[in-house]
């Protein structure tokens, strides 16, 4: 247990991820051609792009869910990313036949390890669901379900966390709370968040890459001042958000007046 | 509760219609006996009828168990192996082209006049709906669940087995449940056909003999017990499945209740 500093098990040191020469196709279409980027260790990196640019495919490729040819995807410390990446989707993906705690410990059971119910309980408490460990997913609200999914992601205790628009399906106030919660609980891990929401990217990202074009490439990289989670009320953030919205709208506007 | 109240009402209405037809048409009792006459036979010859009913029930339950096990095993095999998919699946489908009625004499010849041939018949008739429903469920696991599980499970055979056991089979259980409901509804057909073709006991046997001796009231009594047996089996299976799978969206009998 000496690698972990506390019951939630924060791995130290965090590992970065290097991606070089990634080409991804979806059917006949080339989504990404020779894409390269780095995820700095222990930082939140955001990939911002319009819907349909291929963000989800990119995350699936990094998570090993899609075959990738010729690309180099490497963890800075151990090399192969196998078994070092946790993945969280826009949909909570909770299994309806398991209660909240058993959903959180699903990974253990898939690996044939004993489930650590105590740690699951602590993680659920951490996301504000202390009393809901025995509750079935159907009895939870959308925001609560997404918090269970966040606890499940943390239970996996992987140094690299991929988030696919994880807060897109909940209402705005819930999203606001979830963003802050994620920033706090995922601090110290290497996080890649893909989103189409400039504000979300600016609140959470140490670095924000803007994707555009077809095949998509990184058109711009922003490093907003200050540390995430940033306040949405700051004028600098509002100005950047307006600029990003313009940029996304232009990238997206073929055929529109 | 609503369900059983409606069922009771429907049965009462059916009995009333039956009595009305008897009164209005003036059909002789050896064509259509009155409900009261059938009820009388049901009471006076209860020992004989129940004895035969117990045998038929045993045939149905054993057939249901065997057919379900074979159907589930076939679905898993077809899902698992390409060899099974190319050879077993066509066989399963082809088995449906042969009418079960036509097979009954052969099964009686092979398995004898006792329980075994009826169990085989019921199992045969159940096998297909269970296999197809379960296989369909296994093939249609939510891809999001599978993606999530793949990021968690170990690579290779061990991971695939864990995903089958923890994700795909539980996810397929509601579909398996609908197959089982169909099976519960058709299992009595298999058992009774088997009894008609060759048997020394069972409700089908009793009906055939009552018919031959013009004891139409006894025949109707046996038929009503068979119907009660089939309904009880169906609702017991349905209740069990709901209890075991509260998350399953399978609610087709209650749907009208919720929507109206």
Interface residues (C-beta under 8 A of the other chain):
Chain A: X60 X63 X64 X65 X82 X83 X85 X86 X87 X89 X91 X93 X95 X96 X97 X106 X107 X109 X110 X111 X112 X136 X138 X156
Chain B: X142 X144 X145 X147 X148 X149 X150 X151 X152 X153 X154 X155 X158 X159 X162 X163 X166 X167 X170 X171 X173 X245 X246 X247
